[in-house]
Amino acid sequence: MDVQHNLLIPNKDDLLKAYDSYYSDLKATVSLIEEDLKRNINTASRPTFKSRVKSFKSYYKKLLRIRPETLGKQPLPVLTDMIGIRVICAFLEDLAVVEKQIVEHYKIVEIERKGADRTFYEFGYESTHILIEIPEELKKEKNLPEHLICEIQIRTILQDAWAEVEHELVYKSEFSPFDLPLKRKLASMNASLSLADIIFQEIRDYQNKLNSELDKRRFSFYDMADKLSDEKSEEKFDIKTIPKEDANITPASPYVQGTIDDMILDAIHAHNNGQMDKAIEIYTRIIKASPAPNDIVMAVIYKHRGMAYFAQSIFDKALEDFKSSVEHDPKNFRSYYYIGIVYSVMDDEQHAIEYFDKSLALNQYQAHVYYRKALSLYHIADYAASMAELANCTSLGLENEECKRLRINLLKKLEMK
């Protein structure tokens, strides 16, 4: 019995030689898998990647501990994490997305969720470990040990930070905390990081809801501006300033009023559901709050209330609010653009052009503002200048049917001269 056991004790020098002979191809292979992952993983927040070949010291130590099935059967017995890649995500929501994309793209050997079975008073990192078979196209012309697989770990930034610290404190050290107070401190730190991950995700969810409402409200504002512009166009253009990305965005549920953020979301939700008086009332309460919000917040609120007034065709108040917005934030190029739209709707094209120019002076890469300026120039019969602004618009990639129609009508007007 002892003889058979001794036969399985690996010769360290032989293993080191085998390890060195494979190392360059192991490193090249894990790099190829990392690049393949980068091409095939797509999340809202871009993850970062770390790849490595297990050092010989770590490899040999673990080999003696777990004694894999390939021990004694090939020159370099393989471990499941001999080559590994870590995908580090910003938010908890990204973890499931990344896992799904890996499962869809690779042949899976095993999926393990580290830390999922721990109780709340235990410390330890959480991480999803996925073992994949190495794609055949990535193994071509490579000298690799038999049965080699790759481990992909998926973690948040905070989970990764905890894992690194825990590895130094617990696994690399010969002494691990036995004292209950020390264990409690570690558990407390782990709980704090887990809570931080949850809070970050809640903030992210809030932002997604708010952005969804903002997009819907902004498209509604542009739609109304387009219809009003259409009514006064000689050729009755069906003009749409911005290609609609999604006309049926699902409204987000409003938060309970409390913070300014909650009130803004509630107001925008009311706005998107046609409750303009309610939206204006909430915006006004924020503006009149004591102490007053800072200038950046005030600029945003005035802009939102101006859009609500615009939706009610109360153009003088909309204009007043948009101007208040730029007074609080002179760098707010979008509010200058909105002022131009209101002036255009009120048939004051000269002032509209003036404010379109102010918006472009702050951000010259706004294709839709060039389009609006071209339209205003068309309405005052400055066809050559309108054509030039339309060229600026299309050079930035806005080449839709409305742009083509405006160009056709401009050419007709220029030929008549």
Buried (B, 14 or more C-beta within 10 A) or exposed (E): EEEEEEEEEBEEEEBBEBBEEBEEBBBBBBBBBBEBBBEEBEBEEEBEBEBBBBEBEBBBEBBEEEBBEBBEEEBBBBBBBBBBBBBBBBBBBBBEBBBEBBEEBBEBEEBEBBBEEBEEEEBBBBBBBBBBBBBEEBBEEBEBBEBBBBBBBBBBBBBBBBBEBBEEBBEEEEEEBEEEEEBEEBBEBBEEBBEEBEEBBEEBBBEEBBEBBBBBBBBBBBBBBBEBBBEEBEBEBEBBBBEEEEEEBEBBEBBEBEEBBBBBBBBBBBBBBEBBEBBBBBBEBBBEBEEEBEEEBBBBBBBBBBBBBBBBEBBEBBBBBBBBBBBBBBEBBBBBBBBBBBBBBBEBBEBBBBBBEBBBEBEEEBBBBBBBBBBBBBBEEBBEBBBBBBEBBBEBEBBBEBBEBBBEBBEEBEEEE
